[in-house]
């Protein structure tokens, strides 16, 4: 049975908690969002971990390293562009869905172009680039852990 709310007094059980905005992080004199900084830090940690653990087990260490770091650079750019475009269309109104689709397609096309170019170089380079691009996912999962590390160091 669905409860009915006839008066604003019926909503006493609902508590609204307004979270304060994150303090921006200043890097090279430029302010960036704290969550963006934490995600990029997670992506770089993921890249360093992959570099240190996997490079010893591949036949072409140079190709693997170049592909991995190309993927990591694409991941950082992808994350930064996603943050920038969300900031742009967050309060845009009716034009936001079209604007969002355009920017999502731009990111996907950039990833496709990089993967095609990496595939033309070699299989190791391609697989390492794909692994590096998975840094977006790793950075998102590692963000709460990186946040705890950053807060602990303050």
Buried (B, 14 or more C-beta within 10 A) or exposed (E): EEEEEEEEEEEEEEEEEEEEEEEEBEEEEEEBBBBBBBBBBBBBBBBEEBBEEBBEEBEBBEBBBBBBBBBBBBBBBBBBBBBEBEEEBEEEEEEBEEEBEEBEEEBEEBBEEBBEEBBEBBEBBBBBBBBBBBBBEBBBEBBEEBBEEBEEEE
